[in-house]
Amino acid sequence: EVDVAASIVRVAMDNDVYEKNTGKGYSYTFPYHYDGIRFGGESKFLNCAERLDGFFGDCKGVRICVRFQDDFNAVSEWYPTSMIKMVRNASEFYKSFQTGKCNILAGISFYISKEQLIEYTNDTTYESSYSTGETLISRQVSAVVTREDDSEWSDFVKWSLQALFAAEERNITQDNAQTFGQIDVFGSKYENMFINIIKEIGNRGDLLRESMADTNYELSHLNDGSTGLIYSLPFGEDVNIPLRQSPLNESPTMNKITDRKILKCGVPTMAETETWRELGKEYCKAIAGSLFGKNITRMVQFENITTEKEGFVKLDNDEVDLLVGSRVTLRADVRENSTKKGFTFSLPYFYTDPTEGGDFPYGDSIALVTREDDPQWSDFVFWIVSATFYAEEREITKGNSDEMPVVNLFGDAYGPMFDNAISIVGGYGEMFKKNVNISRAKRNKLNKSPFTPQMNSMFWID
């Protein structure tokens, strides 16, 4: 009935792999907005809420208003339900705060913003007395969603959004949209597609300023290359609910790997990949652990790749199951030159030093790569990368890997997939320290509270 879903669609592992209402997985664009459930209020009670304290001394009086069931569920993981009031509509939400029925508002940035509170209450004293906190008690990441049955359409939508990020990075607006340049990846019919998009609506920053009340929230601003981008995506609420039917049957790659009992990883040996090569091999070990368990002796086979072209050819010919250490580029994602096929990239797990000159001053984004013909396998790889970020964020290491979430989305046999992966390689911080021979800095650092800009332009064509 629709070609895309775009209005506050949350990125989460459960929706990505196996959305329970449709029994299908979906394709997501790069996130266009990062947010989460936060608190707003006057300083006394906001300080209590930020410390997740509602039980001692003056904090005993904390009362929290929420608008939606998801918000209620998130807050109730930290506070007893007797301290939480769920309201019926926006007007009641803000009036309840104004009349003292609650002294904390909880929700995403837009709903708890000072601007919205003043608009609904007509009380301008909140301009100085009200503020919002930094603590995220749950994450909400928004993206545009397409079906998984048409990878080229999904790529078309995904890179249309990336063009908006790149335009903002290059200060290209509606007035000078023509300077963005043409592309040939989607064929001559669409060579002006990015120019036309920017002419019509401007860049991502323009859209943010027009549509979001709380534009000061740092996570949703464009990263300038100086701060961390290591940030896990939400797993969702339904990752450990037993499925009526396991989607594992839909993954020929996973079945083939488990039958052969060997994961084949293509590893680049070019000189320029030396810095992040061993880190990529660690991800192979993590994925092998997720597939086979905590003992992966002789279950990972590394295939040396001497050129970027050779890597994509071997992956396309089924000689390897995935590639590590590959640059994220538009062409490789949509229609790589040597194979004339598109490929799927994981979350970037390493960012190179800035290149000299050119339009892309912040360097390459390095990721794992799989074929596009097996979405379940691509999802499996993608979420292992995110799990290593999650582990570092929560200080989960090899020694306490059993604190990782149980995941049944790929079938009960893979419930401990995250535990097994982290028990072998640790969290991202452990992996980096062991395997990367440079100091951890800039975009390779963890993005943690107080959060810094998370939006990242990866618009390399070739």
N, C-alpha and C positions, 0 to 999 in steps of 0.2 A: 504493500500500500504506500510505502514511502521509500525513497532511495537512500536517505541518510537519516540518522537520529542525531540531533545536535543540541537540544535544550537541556542543560544540566545533566548530561549523561556521565555517570561516574565510571572512571577507570578502576577496575578491580579484577583480581584473578578469577573470582567465581563467574563474573559476567563474561570475561574474555574466553575462558575455556569451555564453560558449560552452563549457560544461563538456564536456571531451573524451570522457568515458565515455558520456554520454547524448546528446551532440550538441545540447544545448539550453542556453538561458540561464535564470536563476532570479531571483526577487525576494528582496531582503534587507530585513529590518527595519533600523531604526537600530541601530548596534552597542550591545551590552550589556556588552562587556568589551574592554578594550585591554590587550595584553600583547606579548610577543615573546621571542625567544631571548636570554637574558642569562646572565651567569656568576655563580657562587657559589663561595666558598672562603675560606681564611684570608688575611690581609692581604697577605703577601708575593707570593703567586702571583696573588691577585685583582687587585692593582695592575698586574701584568704583563698579565693577560688584558684588563683594562679599556683598556690602551693598545694592545691587539692586538699585543703583543710576546711572542714565545716563542723568540726567536732569539739574544739578546745577554745576556752577563753571567749574573746569577742567574736571568734569565727563560728560559735554555736548558732548564730543568727542567720547564717547563709541560707537563702531561699532562691531557687533557680527556676526561671521560666524558659520553656522551650516551645517551639511551634510545631515540630514534626516528630513523628514516631521514631525515625532514625536518630534524631537528635536526642530524644528521650532515652533510647537504648544506649547511646554512647555515653551520656552523662551518668546513667544508672550503673555503669561499670565502675564509677568512682564514688558516687554518692548514693545513699539510700533513697528509694523512691518517695519516701515521705518528705524529702527536701526538694522535690522536683514538681513543678506545676506545668502541665501541658495545656496550652490555650487553644481556642478554636480558630482564631484568625489573627491577622496582623494587628488590627486595632486593639484587640484584647491583650496582645503580647506587650505592646508599648504602654498601654494604660495600666496594666498590672504592675509594671515597673514604676510608673509615675505615682501610683497610689500606695506603693509600698507592699503590695501583695508578694512581690519578689524584689530582691535587691541585686540580682545577677541575671543578665540575659545570656543565653547560650545558643549558638548557631554559627552559620558561616558568616564571613565578613560583611556581606551586603546587609543581612538581616540584623546584625548587632551593631551596625555602624552608627556613629553619632548623627550623621545626616538623616538617617531613617527615623531615629528616635525623636529628633527635633521636629521633623515633618509631621509625625503622627501626634505629638503631644503639644506642639506650639510652645515649647518651653526652651527658650534660648539659654537659660542658665546651664544647661547640659554642655554648652560649648566649652566651658572651662572645668566643669565638675565630673564629666563622664569620659571614660577612655576604654579602649579595648586592650586585652592582654595578648601575649605572645604564645602562651602554652597551647599546643594542639592536643586535644584529647582524642581526636580521631582525624584522619586525613580524608579530604575530598579532592579528587583530581578529575578534571573534566576534559572530555575529548569528543570528537565527532565519530560516530559508529557507522560501519557498513557491514553487510553480510560477508561471509568468508568465501562465497562461491564465485567471486569475480575479483581476482587480485589486482587487475589493472585498474578497475574502477576504484578500488580501495586506495591504490597508490595515487591515483589522480586526485582524490580528495585529500589524502595525507599531505602531499607535496604542495597543494594549493594553500593549506594552512602554513606550511613551512615558509612559503614565499612571503607571507605576511610578517613572519619573524625576521626574515632576511631583509625585507624592506625597512623595517624599523631599525635594524642594526645599521643599515646604510643610509638612513635618513631620507629614504625615498617615500614620497607622499603622492596623493592624487595629482598634484601639480607637476611632478617630474617623473611620473610612472614610466614613461618611455625609456628612461635610463636603466631600468631593470634588465632589459635585454630579452631576446627571444630564446626559445629552447626547441630542440627537435625530438625530444625523447618520446613524446606522445603522438608524433606525426605532424606533418605540415599544417594540418587543419587547426592544430592547437598551439602553434608556435608563439602566439601572442597571449596565451592564456594567463600568465602571471601579470603581464602588463595590464590586461583588461580587468583583472581582479582588483589590482591596486587603484586603477582609475576609478573603479566603481565605489570602493569602500575605504580606500586608504590602507595604512599598515596596521599591524596588530596594536601598537600603542594608541593609535587613533580610536580603534574600536574599544579598547579598555577604558579610555577616558570618557567615551560616550555612554558606555553601558554599565559600568560598575561604580557604586557609590564610594567604596573604600579603596581608592587607587593607591593609597600609601602602603598597602600591605605588600611587603617586600617579595614574598615568594612568587608573585605573578608578574614581576618586572623582568626585563631582559637582562640576563647575566652579561657582564662586560669582560669576562675572562679572568677576573681577579679573585673570585670566591668559589666555594665548593659547589659541585653539582651532584655529588653522591647522595642520593635520596631515594628511598624505597617507595614503591607504589603500593597502595592498599591491597590486601588479600581478599577482603570482603567478608561477609557474615556467613557464607554458605560453603566455605572450602572444605569443611570436614563433615558435611551432611552426606550420609550414604546415598548413592545415586540409584535410581530405578534401573538404569542401564549404563554400564561403563562406557565412556567415549573412547577408551583405549582401543577398542576394536576398530576405530576409525584411523589408527596411526600405523600404517605399514612400516614406517621407519623404526618406530619403537619396538614393534614385534620382531622385525628383522634383527635389530641390535641385540635384543634379549635372547633370541634363538642362537645367534652366533657367539654370544657371551663376550663380545669385544666391541668397544666403542672406537671408531676410527676418526681421529682428529687431524685435520690439515693445519700445519703450523708453518707460518712464513719464516723463511731463513734469510730474507733480504737484510742488508746491513741496517737500513732505516728502522727495522722492526725490533732491533735488539733490546731496546729499553723495556718494551712491554711483552716480549715473547714468552718469558717464563710465567708471567701472570696469566696469559691465555691458556697455557698448558695446565695451570691450576684449575681453571674453569672446566677443562676436560675431565680432570679427576673428580671435581664436584659433581658433574653430570653423571659420570660413571657410578659414583656412589649413590646417587639418586635412583639409578636404574637397577644396580646390582646389590646394594647394601654396603656395609662399612668395610668389607674386605674386597679391595679391587685389584689385588695382585694379578698381573698379566691380563687385566681386562681393559686397558687403555692402550691403543696403538697410535703412535704419532707418525704422521706422514709429512716429510719435508716438502715445503712448497717454495719454489725458487723465484716465481714471478706472480704478480697479482692475477694475471690471465690464467696461469696454470691452476691456481687455486679454484677459480670459478669453473673451469673445465672439469677438474676432478670431482668437484661437488656435483656438477650437473650429470656427470657420468656415473654417479653413485660409487665412486672410488673412496670417498670419505663421507662421513655422516654430518660433519659440520666443519666450518673454518673458524679459526680464532685470529684475532689481531687484524681484522679488516677495517678499512676506512668506510664510514657511512657516506655513501654518495647517492645522488638522485639516479644516475644512470644504472648503477649496479642494482638498485632497488627495483627499478622499472624494467629496464631492458639492457642488460650488460653486453658490452660490445662483442666479446668473443663467442658467447653462447646464444645471444639474442633472446635471453630469458631474464626474468626478474628473480630476485632473491629476497629473503627476509632477514632483517637485522634485529638483534636483541637490543636491550638497553645498552648504551655505551658504558664501558667499564674502565676506560682510560682516555685521557685527553692529552694530546701532544702539546709541546711548547708552541707559542705563536710563530706563524710563518712570517717571513719578511715581505712586507708590502702586500699588494693585492686587496681584494674586497673582503677577505675572510681573515681578520687579524688574530683570531684566537686558536688557530690550529685545528687538527683533525679530531674527530670523534671515533674511537676504536670500539668495535663490537664483535660479537659472534655472528656467524651467518649460517643459515639453513636454506634448503630449497623451499619454493613457494607451494609445492604440491602436497604438503602434509602439514596443515595448520596445527594439528595437535602436537606434533613434534616441535614445531617452531615455538608454540606456547610453552612447552615444557622447558626448553632452553631459556627462553625469555625470563621466566619466573624464577629459575635458579639464580640468574644474575641478580634480580631484585632481592632475592632471599639473602644473598651475601651482604647487601647494603643494610637490610633489616637487622641482620645479626649484629653488625657493628653498632647500629643505632641503639640497640638494646643491650649492648655489652655481652652478647652471647658469643662464646668462643668454642674451640674444640672441646674444652672440658665440660661445658654445660650445654652442649648442642641439643639435649633433650628438651630444652625450653622452647625450641622452634615449634611453630604451629603444625598440627597434623593436617594433612591435605588428602582428601579422597577423590578429588576431581578426576584423576586419571585411573581410578579404581583402587580398591582397598589395598592391593599389594604395594601401592606407592604412597600410602599414608605417611610413612616416616621419611619421605623424599628429602625434605629440608633438614631434618635431623641428621640423616646420613651424609648429606653434602657438607654440612658445617662441621661434622665430626672429623672429616678428612682434611678440609682446607681452612677451617675457621671462618670468621667474618672477613669483610673486605679489608679492614685495617690490618689484620694478620697476614692476609694474602699479599697486600702491597708491600708491607715491611719485609717479608721474606723473599719476594720475587722481583722487585723493581729496584734498580740500582741508582735511583736518583731520589732526592728529598721529595716528600709528598707536599705539594703546594697547589695553590690556585684551584682550578676546577676539579682536581683529583681529591680535594678534601671533602669531608662529610659536611653536608648542609644541615646544620642543627640550630636550635634556638640559641640566640635570636637569629631567625632565618634571614637568609640573603637571597637575591634573585635566582630563580630556578629555571626561568624560560631560556631556552638555548637554541640558537640558530645553527642548523647543521646543513645549510644549503650549499653543499658542494655539488656541482653537476657531474664532473668527472673525477 
